[in-house]
């Protein structure tokens, strides 16, 4: 199986340096729309058996723009961004000031991150994304496309390795509409660079 995964296009929250987790959404910017169109052009020669997306509109809209509604989108909650609880919607600076022990640590120092009120732990995030990948392995797909979010991509990376929070630290930082490809063969996920 070949698994292509991508982060949604640029959003207003990205420009405002605002946290947008699973409980808030932010519209795509003009640049985000152009990124989505370019993503579709870059993947135009590939025919996917199935397309999955996070339920957040910034992800669903990116897929629809990229593929011009060519595919039925299988929306899966397990692909949502991290739930940041009461930090969701705050600017990076606000979150760092109000929650110095959590603030941006989910992103900058995952091993020390502790979720705030109503937030999601990285262990829980690893569990839900691992569950998604386990389900995917059971299907008989050749080529799969997944649209998700920055932290979700880093957790997915960890899930293809040791499923450890320490592995999240080693994951790349993904830019908007960047695509990475994994192959699953003989019981192993391999990141193709």
N, C-alpha and C positions, 0 to 999 in steps of 0.2 A: 504494500500500500504506500502511496505517496500522499503526504499530508502537507498542504500549503496553508500557512497561517499568516494572518495579517492584523495590523492595528488599524482602527478606523482613521478617517481623515481628520485634519486639523479642526478643532472646535473653538468656539468663543472662550470656553474655560481654559483651553490651552494657552491662548493669547493672554488672558487675564491672570495666568499663573494661579488658577483656582482648582482646588481638589474636586474632581467629579468622579465619585465612586458609583456604586450600584444603585444608590437611592436618588441621584440627581442626574439630569441629562443636560446636554448643551448642544446647540445647533452647530452644524458644520459651517465653517467660514467659506468665503469664495475660494480661498486657497484649498480648503478641505475638499470642496466639490471638484476642483481641478485635479487634486491628488487622486480622488476616487476614479475620475475618468482615465487618468494615466495608468492607474492600477489595472483597470479593465483592458486597456490597450496592451499592456505588458503581458497579460494572461490570456489574451484573445485566442491564441493557438492551442490552448489546453481545454479539453472537454472534461468537466468534472462530473463524477457520478452523483455527488451530493454536495450541497452547500449548507453550512451551519453558521449561525450568527448568535451573538449575545442578543438578548431582547431589547437592549438600550437602543434608542432611535439613532444615535450617532453611528452605531455599528450597522444597523439594518439599512439606514439610508446610504451608507457608503457602499454596501453590497449592491443595492438596487441601482445606484448610479454606475458603479463599476461594470456590472453585467447587463445593464439596460433591461432589467426585469426578465432576463433570459432563464433564470433558475427559480424554482420554488425554494424559498428560504426556510430551513428547519431551525426555528428559534429554540434555543436551549438555555435555560436559566443558569446552568452550570458554567457557561462561558461569560457570565457577567463580570464586571470589574469588582474589585474588592469593596466590601461594604465598610465604609469609613465612619459609620455611626454619626455622632454629633459633629464630626469634623467635615462631613460632606458639604461642599459648597463654600467652605472657607478658602481664603487665599493661602498660599504656602506660608507666608509670613504670619498670618493670624493663627494658623494651626500650630506652627512652631512656638509661638508665644503662649497660647492658651494651653497647649498640651506638650510641654517640652520633652516628656518621656515617651511620647508617641508621635506627635506632629508629623514629621516627614520620615520617620524611621522605617516605616513599612517599605519605603523606597530606597532610602540611603543606607540603612543598616538593618536589614530584615531580621537578623538574629536577635536584636534587642527590642524589636517592635512589640508593644503590648496594645491591643485594641482599646479604644475608648468606649464610652457608653453606647450600647447598641451596635458596636462595630464587630467585624469578623476577624478571627485569628487567622494567621497564615497557615496554621495546621488545618483549619477547616477549609480554607481555600484550596490547599493541596489535595485534601480528600475529595472535594467536589470535582476538581479538574481531572484527578486520577480516575474517578468514576466515569467521567465522560470518555476519557481515552480507552478505558477498559471496555466500555460499550462499543466504541468505534472499532476496536480490534475484532469484536465478535461478528461484525458485518463483513460482507464480501465485496468491499469497494476497492477499486484500483486507484482512483484519484479523488481526494476530498479537499474541499476548501473550507476554512474556518475564519470568520471575522470576529475579532475580540478586542482586547484593550491592553495597554502597556504592562500593567502589573500582572494581568492574567497570562500574558505571553511569557513573562519571566517565571511565573509559577508553572506554566506548561513545560517550560524548559526543565525545571526541577523534576517534574513528574516523568520526564523521559530519561532521567538520570537516577538519582538516589531517593527522590521524593523527600528531600531534606531542605529545611529552611536555609541551611548553609549553602546549598546549591543555587538558591535564588541569587545570592551575592555574585555568583559567577556568570549569571545569565546576562546576555547583552541588553542594552537599553534600546528599545525599538522606537524608531521614528514613525510618524504618521504614514500609513499605507505602505510601510516596509513589509516585504514578504519574505518569509523563511520557509524552507522546505525540509521536512523530515521524511525518512523512509522507515517503514516497519518491516523487518525481515528476521526470521528465525528467533522470534521472541524479543527482539531488541529494536529500540528507536535510535535512529542515527540522524544527526543534524547534518544536512548537506550544505556546505558553504560554497 
